[in-house]
Amino acid sequence: MDRSEPVAEAQGLRVCVDGRPLVEGASLTAAAGAVTALVGPSGSGKTTTARALLGEWPRAAAVSGRIRVDGVDVVDGGYRASERDLERLRGGTVAYLPQDSAAALNPARRVGSVLRELAAIHDPPGGRGRARAAALRSASLEALRTAALPADTDTLRRFPHRFSGGQRQRVALAQTLVCRPRLLVLDEPTTGLDAATKLSVIGTVRGLAETGLAVLLLSHDRAAVDALADTVVRLGGERRRSGAGRLPRPVGGAGPPAAARRSANGSAPLLRVRGLGARHRAGRRRTLAVDGADLDLGAGTVSGLIGPSGGGKTTLARCVAGLHTPASGTVELADRPLPPLARRDTEQVRRVQYVWQEVLTSFDADRPVDVQIARTAVRLRGLGRTESLTEARTLLEGFGVGAATAARRPAQISGGELQRAALARALLAHPDVLVCDEVTTALDGERQADVLGALCATATERGTALLLISHDLGLVAEYAEHAAVMAGGRIVENAPCDRLIAAPATAQSRTLVEASGLQRTATST
């Protein structure tokens, strides 16, 4: 390939499924040493466009236009590149970091094993025996270091489930970097990251571009786009707004988010966590992930749980949901102990619902999304199949996921649409407690406000205790009355959001406030 040519180029790309356009006339250029940002609302075709560079698109899709990558015509009118040519491009020439990091990680293999294998395939070192093994280990550690992860033996020996959601995002990034590609495609790489880590990843991406790597950035994060992009390509100029007024009651309703920010007025909490401790295994060792956590959630209230990546937030949420067995302490619902999920009855399962960040792994890959969601009402509320499906589709439509989209398989819809589908599934259970772990990371700002407004309205109308887990203090403060700050496995502060912003009592809280810029805003007003 002529090195003066772009690493990748798309012209007039059109992808249709069943006559419905997923991408309409997209054109972009990814040049060596430059960052091209692909932006647009959820469902506008960003991921479909990016995956088309690898010769991947939905089954039965009609694809037209032209795509050329590293001198290979991937698509040119009716022509398609051979699978052999595409295999040469994938990984070594174009490395793709998916939005849902779980899709890139093998849960049964240690991180170091996968990194060494990828390095051996795409950037094989010379030598044999110990010299080769040492070179592969060195490449693996360098990829971890570049992805802002600890470059040590402990990290190499961990399985993916041992990391937080934000850390798994960086493990997936390390897997792409170790391939030493010419084009790095990053699909929402800053989602689920605290402010300090996000800045580190932005610096890493900029540094990679300065070494001559071409970067295609897919993002809703305006700060990341502004900091990184040399060129911005926008998809989907218009879309229907799914405002709170369109959401079906009682799922949502009119009124500002502040209407949902009610206090418990001194009443006993609906959910009570006391002295909770939880551990993770690392070979023969056990590490403390949650240490003596206390948390109260009141009926009809919106609370926040914030803190840096790896601080224990998700482990605490999994203990509440029954997915992780605590080592100590108690979780009580309406003054009654909640056992692990395997020992909960149907009513206890219905009453406590958990939506986690990596939603793709929570869906069956081979069944339509709407059918899976409807199953929740059949199994937990005893509704008939027809009634359940009708209610599920109405709920999905309220969240901006139309019937045609909901009838597809999970991999055939966007990450943002799948996040909203996961929320709809949890709400269909009519839970008393709803735990939402970074559930709007794949949504653009307008859609994010719509969804969170609907969730808060639901908490008010149904008396649901809603817990929003996030790295973003500003986002939580807009919707929650109280927030707990978690770092190093401990709840270090629990206070009303306005007091937390105006006068943070701990160093960890001050770091979050400073990173968000909220204290400056509060002072200026």
C-alpha positions as CSV (number, residue, x, y, z in Angstrom):
1,M,0.0,0.0,0.0
2,D,1.1,3.5,-0.8
3,R,1.8,5.1,2.7
4,S,0.5,8.4,1.4
5,E,-3.0,6.9,1.1
6,P,-5.4,6.8,4.0
7,V,-5.3,3.7,6.1
8,A,-9.1,3.3,5.6
9,E,-11.7,5.1,3.5
10,A,-15.4,4.8,3.1
11,Q,-17.5,6.5,0.4
12,G,-21.3,6.5,0.2
13,L,-21.6,3.5,2.5
14,R,-25.2,2.2,2.7
15,V,-26.3,-0.8,4.9
16,C,-29.9,-1.9,4.8
17,V,-31.7,-4.8,6.6
18,D,-35.2,-5.7,5.4
19,G,-35.4,-2.5,3.5
20,R,-34.6,-0.4,6.6
21,P,-31.4,1.7,6.3
22,L,-29.0,1.3,9.2
23,V,-26.4,3.5,7.5
24,E,-27.3,5.9,4.8
25,G,-24.4,7.3,2.6
26,A,-21.7,7.5,5.2
27,S,-18.2,8.7,4.1
28,L,-15.1,9.0,6.1
29,T,-11.3,8.9,5.9
30,A,-8.9,7.5,8.6
31,A,-5.4,8.8,8.0
32,A,-2.2,7.8,9.7
33,G,-1.4,10.0,12.7
34,A,-4.9,11.5,12.9
35,V,-8.0,10.9,14.9
36,T,-11.3,10.8,13.0
37,A,-14.4,11.0,15.3
38,L,-17.7,9.4,14.2
39,V,-20.6,11.0,16.2
40,G,-24.3,10.9,16.2
41,P,-27.3,9.9,18.3
42,S,-27.8,6.4,19.6
43,G,-28.9,4.1,16.7
44,S,-27.5,6.4,14.0
45,G,-25.2,3.6,12.6
46,K,-21.8,4.5,14.1
47,T,-21.0,0.9,15.1
48,T,-22.4,-0.5,11.9
49,T,-20.2,1.8,9.9
50,A,-17.1,1.0,11.9
51,R,-17.6,-2.8,11.7
52,A,-18.1,-2.5,8.0
53,L,-14.4,-1.5,7.7
54,L,-13.7,-5.1,8.9
55,G,-16.1,-6.6,6.4
56,E,-18.7,-7.3,9.1
57,W,-22.4,-6.4,8.9
58,P,-25.7,-8.0,10.0
59,R,-26.9,-11.2,8.3
60,A,-28.9,-10.6,5.1
61,A,-27.8,-7.0,5.0
62,A,-27.6,-5.2,1.6
63,V,-24.4,-3.3,1.5
64,S,-23.4,-0.7,-1.2
65,G,-20.8,2.0,-1.6
66,R,-17.0,1.7,-1.4
67,I,-14.7,0.7,1.5
68,R,-10.9,0.5,1.1
69,V,-8.6,-0.5,3.9
70,D,-4.8,-0.8,3.7
71,G,-5.0,-1.3,-0.1
72,V,-7.8,-3.9,0.0
73,D,-11.2,-3.2,-1.5
74,V,-13.5,-4.5,1.3
75,V,-16.6,-3.3,-0.6
76,D,-16.8,-1.8,-4.1
77,G,-20.3,-1.8,-5.5
78,G,-21.3,-5.4,-5.7
79,Y,-17.7,-6.7,-5.0
80,R,-16.8,-8.2,-1.6
81,A,-13.3,-9.0,-0.4
82,S,-12.5,-12.6,0.3
83,E,-12.5,-14.0,3.8
84,R,-8.7,-14.5,3.4
85,D,-8.1,-10.8,2.7
86,L,-10.4,-9.9,5.6
87,E,-8.6,-12.1,8.0
88,R,-5.4,-10.4,7.1
89,L,-6.9,-7.0,7.9
90,R,-8.6,-8.0,11.2
91,G,-6.4,-7.5,14.3
92,G,-3.1,-6.8,12.6
93,T,-4.2,-3.9,10.4
94,V,-7.5,-2.9,12.0
95,A,-8.1,-3.5,15.7
96,Y,-11.6,-2.9,17.0
97,L,-12.5,-2.1,20.6
98,P,-16.3,-2.8,21.0
99,Q,-18.6,-0.7,23.1
100,D,-19.5,-3.6,25.4
101,S,-16.1,-4.8,26.6
102,A,-17.5,-8.2,27.7
103,A,-17.9,-9.0,24.0
104,A,-14.1,-8.8,23.5
105,L,-13.1,-10.7,26.7
106,N,-13.0,-14.5,27.2
107,P,-14.4,-15.2,30.7
108,A,-12.6,-18.6,30.9
109,R,-9.1,-17.3,30.2
110,R,-6.6,-15.2,32.1
111,V,-5.8,-11.7,30.8
112,G,-2.1,-12.5,30.3
113,S,-2.8,-15.7,28.3
114,V,-5.0,-13.8,25.8
115,L,-2.5,-10.9,25.5
116,R,0.4,-13.3,24.8
117,E,-1.6,-15.1,22.2
118,L,-2.6,-12.0,20.4
119,A,1.0,-10.7,20.4
120,A,2.2,-14.0,19.0
121,I,-0.3,-13.9,16.1
122,H,-0.2,-10.2,15.1
123,D,3.3,-9.1,16.2
124,P,5.4,-12.2,16.6
125,P,8.8,-11.7,18.2
126,G,11.9,-13.4,17.1
127,G,13.8,-16.0,19.1
128,R,12.7,-19.2,20.7
129,G,12.0,-20.7,24.1
130,R,12.6,-18.3,27.0
131,A,13.6,-15.4,24.9
132,R,10.3,-15.6,22.9
133,A,8.3,-16.0,26.1
134,A,10.0,-13.0,27.7
135,A,9.3,-10.9,24.6
136,L,5.6,-11.8,24.6
137,R,5.4,-11.1,28.3
138,S,7.1,-7.7,27.8
139,A,4.6,-6.9,25.0
140,S,1.7,-7.8,27.2
141,L,2.9,-5.7,30.1
142,E,3.5,-2.7,27.8
143,A,-0.1,-3.0,26.4
144,L,-1.4,-3.0,30.0
145,R,0.7,0.0,30.9
146,T,-0.5,1.9,27.9
147,A,-4.1,1.1,28.7
148,A,-3.6,2.7,32.2
149,L,-3.7,-0.7,34.0
150,P,-1.2,-2.1,36.6
151,A,1.5,-3.8,34.5
152,D,2.2,-6.6,36.9
153,T,1.9,-10.4,37.4
154,D,-1.3,-10.0,39.4
155,T,-3.1,-8.3,36.5
156,L,-1.9,-10.8,34.0
157,R,-3.2,-13.7,36.1
158,R,-6.7,-12.3,36.6
159,F,-9.8,-13.4,34.9
160,P,-12.1,-10.7,33.3
161,H,-14.7,-11.0,36.1
162,R,-12.1,-9.9,38.6
163,F,-12.1,-6.3,37.2
164,S,-14.6,-3.5,37.5
165,G,-16.6,-2.4,34.4
166,G,-14.2,0.5,33.7
167,Q,-11.2,-1.8,34.2
168,R,-12.6,-4.4,31.8
169,Q,-12.9,-1.6,29.2
170,R,-9.1,-1.0,29.6
171,V,-8.3,-4.7,29.4
172,A,-10.1,-4.8,26.1
173,L,-8.1,-1.7,25.0
174,A,-4.9,-3.5,26.0
175,Q,-6.0,-6.5,23.8
176,T,-6.3,-4.2,20.7
177,L,-3.0,-2.4,21.4
178,V,-0.9,-5.6,21.7
179,C,-1.9,-6.4,18.1
180,R,0.1,-3.3,16.9
181,P,-2.5,-2.3,14.3
182,R,-2.3,0.5,11.8
183,L,-5.9,1.6,12.5
184,L,-7.5,1.5,15.9
185,V,-11.3,1.7,16.1
186,L,-12.5,2.7,19.5
187,D,-16.3,2.4,20.2
188,E,-17.1,4.6,23.2
189,P,-13.7,4.0,24.9
190,T,-14.3,6.4,27.8
191,T,-17.6,4.9,29.0
192,G,-17.6,3.7,32.5
193,L,-14.4,5.5,33.5
194,D,-13.9,8.0,36.3
195,A,-12.6,11.5,35.4
196,A,-8.9,10.8,36.2
197,T,-8.9,7.5,34.2
198,K,-10.8,9.1,31.3
199,L,-8.1,11.8,31.1
200,S,-5.4,9.1,31.1
201,V,-7.2,7.2,28.2
202,I,-7.5,10.4,26.2
203,G,-3.8,11.1,26.7
204,T,-3.1,7.5,25.6
205,V,-5.1,7.8,22.4
206,R,-3.5,11.1,21.5
207,G,-0.1,9.6,22.1
208,L,-0.9,6.7,19.9
209,A,-2.0,9.0,17.1
210,E,1.3,10.9,17.5
211,T,3.2,7.7,16.8
212,G,1.5,7.5,13.4
213,L,-1.5,5.3,14.3
214,A,-4.8,6.1,12.6
215,V,-7.7,6.3,15.1
216,L,-11.4,6.1,14.4
217,L,-13.3,7.3,17.5
218,L,-17.0,6.5,18.0
219,S,-18.3,8.5,20.9
220,H,-21.1,10.4,22.6
221,D,-18.5,12.0,24.9
222,R,-18.2,15.6,23.7
223,A,-15.1,16.3,25.9
224,A,-13.3,13.3,24.4
225,V,-14.2,14.3,20.9
226,D,-13.1,17.9,21.5
227,A,-9.8,16.8,23.0
228,L,-8.9,14.2,20.4
229,A,-10.6,14.7,17.0
230,D,-8.8,16.1,14.0
231,T,-11.9,15.5,11.9
232,V,-15.5,15.0,12.9
233,V,-18.0,13.0,10.8
234,R,-21.7,13.2,11.9
235,L,-24.3,10.5,11.3
236,G,-28.1,10.8,11.7
237,G,-28.7,14.5,11.6
238,E,-32.3,14.1,12.7
239,R,-34.1,11.7,15.0
240,R,-37.3,11.5,17.0
241,R,-36.9,12.7,20.5
242,S,-38.1,10.3,23.1
243,G,-39.0,12.9,25.7
244,A,-40.5,12.0,29.1
245,G,-43.9,13.2,27.9
246,R,-44.0,10.3,25.3
247,L,-43.2,7.6,27.9
248,P,-46.1,5.3,28.8
249,R,-47.4,5.7,32.3
250,P,-46.6,4.4,34.9
251,V,-43.1,3.9,33.4
252,G,-42.6,7.7,33.1
253,G,-44.5,10.9,33.1
254,A,-44.4,14.6,32.7
255,G,-42.5,16.7,35.2
256,P,-38.9,17.7,35.8
257,P,-36.4,15.3,37.3
258,A,-36.5,17.2,40.6
259,A,-40.0,15.9,41.1
260,A,-38.5,12.4,41.7
261,R,-35.9,13.7,44.2
262,R,-37.8,13.0,47.4
263,S,-36.5,12.2,50.8
264,A,-37.7,9.3,52.9
265,N,-39.0,11.7,55.6
266,G,-37.4,9.7,58.3
267,S,-39.2,6.5,57.5
268,A,-37.5,3.1,57.8
269,P,-35.4,2.3,54.6
270,L,-36.9,-0.2,52.2
271,L,-33.4,-1.7,51.5
272,R,-30.8,-1.8,54.3
273,V,-27.2,-2.8,53.9
274,R,-25.1,-3.2,57.0
275,G,-21.4,-4.0,57.5
276,L,-21.2,-5.6,54.1
277,G,-17.9,-7.3,53.2
278,A,-17.1,-9.1,49.9
279,R,-14.0,-10.8,48.5
280,H,-12.7,-11.8,45.1
281,R,-10.4,-14.8,44.6
282,A,-7.1,-14.5,42.9
283,G,-5.7,-18.0,42.7
284,R,-5.2,-19.0,46.3
285,R,-5.5,-15.4,47.6
286,R,-8.6,-13.6,48.4
287,T,-8.8,-9.8,48.0
288,L,-11.2,-7.5,49.8
289,A,-13.5,-5.7,47.3
290,V,-16.1,-4.3,49.8
291,D,-15.2,-3.5,53.4
292,G,-17.9,-2.8,56.0
293,A,-20.3,-0.9,53.7
294,D,-23.5,0.6,55.0
295,L,-26.3,1.8,52.7
296,D,-30.0,2.7,53.0
297,L,-32.4,3.1,50.1
298,G,-35.9,4.6,50.8
299,A,-39.1,3.8,49.0
300,G,-39.7,6.4,46.2
301,T,-36.2,7.9,46.5
302,V,-33.4,8.3,44.1
303,S,-29.9,7.7,45.6
304,G,-26.5,7.7,44.0
305,L,-23.4,5.6,44.5
306,I,-20.3,7.2,43.0
307,G,-16.5,6.7,43.1
308,P,-13.5,5.8,41.0
309,S,-13.2,2.7,38.8
310,G,-12.3,-0.4,40.9
311,G,-13.7,1.1,44.1
312,G,-16.2,-1.7,44.8
313,K,-19.4,-0.1,43.5
314,T,-20.3,-3.0,41.2
315,T,-19.4,-5.7,43.7
316,L,-21.7,-4.0,46.2
317,A,-24.5,-3.8,43.6
318,R,-24.0,-7.5,42.8
319,C,-24.3,-8.4,46.5
320,V,-27.6,-6.5,46.7
321,A,-28.8,-8.3,43.5
322,G,-27.7,-11.7,45.0
323,L,-25.1,-12.3,42.3
324,H,-22.2,-12.2,44.7
325,T,-22.3,-13.9,48.1
326,P,-21.1,-11.5,50.9
327,A,-18.3,-12.6,53.2
328,S,-19.9,-10.6,56.0
329,G,-22.7,-8.2,56.8
330,T,-26.4,-8.3,55.8
331,V,-28.7,-7.1,53.0
332,E,-32.3,-6.6,54.1
333,L,-35.5,-5.8,52.1
334,A,-38.4,-4.5,54.2
335,D,-36.6,-5.7,57.4
336,R,-36.2,-9.3,56.0
337,P,-32.8,-10.8,55.0
338,L,-32.2,-11.2,51.3
339,P,-30.4,-14.5,50.5
340,P,-28.1,-15.0,47.5
341,L,-30.0,-15.2,44.2
342,A,-30.0,-19.0,44.0
343,R,-32.0,-19.1,47.2
344,R,-34.4,-16.2,46.5
345,D,-38.0,-17.0,45.7
346,T,-39.8,-15.5,42.7
347,E,-41.2,-12.6,44.6
348,Q,-37.8,-11.6,46.0
349,V,-36.3,-11.8,42.5
350,R,-39.1,-9.6,41.2
351,R,-38.7,-7.0,43.9
352,V,-35.0,-6.4,43.4
353,Q,-33.8,-5.8,39.8
354,Y,-30.3,-5.0,38.6
355,V,-29.2,-3.5,35.3
356,W,-25.5,-3.6,34.7
357,Q,-23.2,-1.8,32.4
358,E,-22.3,-4.6,29.9
359,V,-25.9,-5.4,28.9
360,L,-25.0,-7.5,25.8
361,T,-24.0,-10.4,28.0
362,S,-27.4,-10.3,29.8
363,F,-29.3,-11.2,26.6
364,D,-29.6,-14.5,24.7
365,A,-27.8,-13.9,21.4
366,D,-30.3,-16.1,19.4
367,R,-33.7,-14.7,20.5
368,P,-35.5,-11.5,19.6
369,V,-35.0,-8.7,22.2
370,D,-38.8,-8.1,22.7
371,V,-39.5,-11.7,23.3
372,Q,-36.8,-11.9,26.0
373,I,-38.1,-8.8,27.7
374,A,-41.7,-10.1,27.7
375,R,-40.5,-13.2,29.4
376,T,-39.8,-11.2,32.5
377,A,-43.5,-10.4,33.0
378,V,-44.4,-14.1,32.3
379,R,-41.9,-15.4,34.8
380,L,-42.0,-12.8,37.6
381,R,-45.6,-11.4,37.4
382,G,-47.5,-14.4,36.0
383,L,-48.9,-12.6,32.9
384,G,-49.8,-14.4,29.7
385,R,-47.5,-14.3,26.7
386,T,-49.6,-12.1,24.6
387,E,-50.2,-9.6,27.3
388,S,-46.6,-9.6,28.3
389,L,-45.4,-9.0,24.8
390,T,-47.8,-6.1,24.3
391,E,-46.7,-4.5,27.5
392,A,-43.0,-5.0,26.6
393,R,-43.4,-3.5,23.2
394,T,-45.3,-0.5,24.7
395,L,-42.5,0.0,27.2
396,L,-39.8,-0.3,24.6
397,E,-41.5,2.2,22.3
398,G,-41.6,4.6,25.2
399,F,-37.8,4.3,25.5
400,G,-37.5,5.0,21.8
401,V,-36.9,1.4,20.7
402,G,-39.5,0.7,17.9
403,A,-41.2,-2.6,17.2
404,A,-39.1,-3.4,14.2
405,T,-35.9,-2.8,16.1
406,A,-37.0,-4.7,19.2
407,A,-37.8,-7.7,17.0
408,R,-34.2,-8.1,16.1
409,R,-31.5,-10.1,17.9
410,P,-29.3,-8.3,20.5
411,A,-26.3,-8.0,18.2
412,Q,-28.4,-6.4,15.5
413,I,-29.2,-3.3,17.4
414,S,-27.0,-0.5,18.8
415,G,-25.5,-0.4,22.2
416,G,-27.7,2.5,23.3
417,E,-30.8,0.7,22.1
418,L,-29.8,-2.4,24.0
419,Q,-29.2,-0.4,27.2
420,R,-32.7,1.0,27.0
421,A,-34.0,-2.5,26.3
422,A,-32.3,-3.8,29.5
423,L,-33.9,-1.0,31.5
424,A,-37.3,-1.8,30.0
425,R,-36.8,-5.5,31.0
426,A,-36.1,-4.5,34.6
427,L,-39.0,-2.1,34.8
428,L,-41.4,-4.8,33.4
429,A,-40.9,-6.7,36.6
430,H,-42.4,-3.8,38.6
431,P,-39.5,-3.9,41.1
432,D,-39.4,-2.3,44.6
433,V,-35.6,-1.7,44.3
434,L,-33.9,-0.9,41.0
435,V,-30.1,-0.8,40.8
436,C,-28.7,0.9,37.7
437,D,-25.0,0.4,37.2
438,E,-23.7,2.9,34.5
439,V,-26.8,2.3,32.4
440,T,-26.6,5.4,30.2
441,T,-23.0,5.2,29.1
442,A,-24.0,4.4,25.5
443,L,-26.5,7.2,25.2
444,D,-26.1,10.7,23.8
445,G,-26.9,13.6,26.1
446,E,-30.4,14.2,25.0
447,R,-31.4,10.5,25.2
448,Q,-29.6,10.2,28.5
449,A,-31.8,12.9,30.0
450,D,-34.9,11.3,28.6
451,V,-34.1,7.9,30.1
452,L,-33.0,9.2,33.5
453,G,-36.1,11.4,33.7
454,A,-38.3,8.4,33.0
455,L,-36.5,6.3,35.7
456,C,-36.9,9.0,38.3
457,A,-40.6,9.4,37.4
458,T,-41.0,5.7,37.9
459,A,-39.4,5.8,41.3
460,T,-41.8,8.6,42.3
461,E,-45.0,7.0,41.0
462,R,-44.4,3.4,42.0
463,G,-42.5,4.0,45.3
464,T,-39.4,2.3,43.8
465,A,-36.1,2.7,45.5
466,L,-33.7,3.7,42.7
467,L,-29.9,3.5,43.0
468,L,-27.9,5.2,40.3
469,I,-24.2,4.0,40.2
470,S,-21.9,6.2,38.2
471,H,-18.4,7.8,38.1
472,D,-20.1,11.0,37.2
473,L,-21.0,13.1,40.2
474,G,-22.6,15.8,38.1
475,L,-25.0,13.3,36.5
476,V,-25.9,11.8,39.9
477,A,-26.4,15.2,41.5
478,E,-28.9,16.2,38.9
479,Y,-31.3,13.4,39.7
480,A,-30.5,12.0,43.2
481,E,-31.1,13.6,46.6
482,H,-28.3,11.7,48.4
483,A,-25.1,10.1,47.2
484,A,-22.6,7.7,48.8
485,V,-19.0,8.0,47.8
486,M,-17.1,4.6,47.6
487,A,-13.4,4.2,47.3
488,G,-11.1,1.3,48.2
489,G,-14.1,-0.9,49.0
490,R,-15.4,1.5,51.7
491,I,-18.3,4.0,51.8
492,V,-16.2,7.1,52.7
493,E,-19.0,9.6,52.7
494,N,-22.8,9.7,52.5
495,A,-24.5,13.0,52.2
496,P,-27.1,15.1,50.4
497,C,-25.7,15.9,46.9
498,D,-25.8,19.7,47.4
499,R,-23.7,19.4,50.6
500,L,-21.4,16.9,49.0
501,I,-20.6,19.4,46.2
502,A,-20.4,22.5,48.4
503,A,-18.4,21.0,51.3
504,P,-17.0,17.5,50.6
505,A,-15.7,15.9,53.8
506,T,-13.1,13.5,52.4
507,A,-10.2,13.6,50.0
508,Q,-12.0,11.1,47.7
509,S,-15.1,13.2,47.6
510,R,-13.0,16.4,46.9
511,T,-11.3,14.6,44.0
512,L,-14.7,13.7,42.4
513,V,-16.0,17.3,42.9
514,E,-12.9,18.8,41.4
515,A,-12.9,16.4,38.5
516,S,-16.5,17.3,37.7
517,G,-16.0,21.1,38.0
518,L,-19.2,21.2,40.1
519,Q,-17.7,23.2,43.0
520,R,-16.7,26.0,40.7
521,T,-20.2,26.1,39.3
522,A,-21.7,26.1,42.8
523,T,-19.4,28.9,43.9
524,S,-20.1,31.1,40.9
525,T,-23.8,30.9,41.4
